[in-house]
Amino acid sequence: ADLPADSIQLVPTRDRAAVSEMLTMTDTIDVIVPRGGKGLVGLVQREARVPVFAHLEGIVHIYVDAKADPDLARRVVLNAKTRRTGICGAAECLLIHRDLAATLGADLICDLLNAGVEVRADADLATIPGTVPATAEDWGREYLDSIIAARVVADVDEAIAHIRQYGSQHTDCILTEDPEAVARFFERLD
C-alpha cells in the first residue's frame, strides 16, 4: 500500500507497565491492537486513551451449510479447532445444517474426536460414539481448550439466530457454495 515501513510496529514486551504507558501516548500512537489474554485486553479496555482494536472474548462459530464442500469443510473445521486451541480465534461452536447431520456432520464430529477434541453435542449429534451431551452452559462458552460444542440447526436463519444469541461478535464463519446463504449470513451478522 506504499505506506512507510515503520507505520506499523510490533512492540515485543510483556511488561504491563510499558503497555500502560503506551495506552496514554496520544501524540505518538494512532491505534493499538493488543494481542494477549483476557487480562491484557481488560487492562487495555480500562486504561486506553488512544484508539484500540480489542475484543475480550472469542466465541467463534462455524456454520456448515447444506451446500458446503465436504472436503473443504472437514479441513477448515479441524484446523479451526485444533491449530491453536487456546486463542480467541479458535472455533468454539460448530453448527451443522440438519440435512448433513448423519453424513458430513458425523464425519466432522469423528474428525474432531479422532484429533482428541472433546465434542459436547446436542441431542441430534449425541448418538455419535465418543461425544459428551451438551448442556445449556455449553452454548456461548469460550473453552480455550480442546473442547467444542456442536449443534444441528435447520438452516442458515437458525444458525444466525444461534450466533446472535450466543456469539461474542468476534469471528463467525459460514462454509457453503451457495452465494445466497453467504449474502444472508453476512447481511445479518456483525
URTANOR-V67641 format. One record per helix or strand. SS is the DSSP state (alpha for helix, beta for strand). FROM is the first residue (numbers start at 1). LEN is the number of residues. Records with the same first field share a line. If there is no record, write none. Layout:
# URTANOR-V67641
SS=FROM-LEN / FROM-LEN
This chain:
# URTANOR-V67641
alpha=5-3 / 16-7 / 38-10 / 70-13 / 98-3 / 104-11 / 136-3 / 156-11 / 179-10
beta=31-3 / 51-3 / 60-5 / 91-7 / 118-4 / 132-2 / 147-7 / 172-4
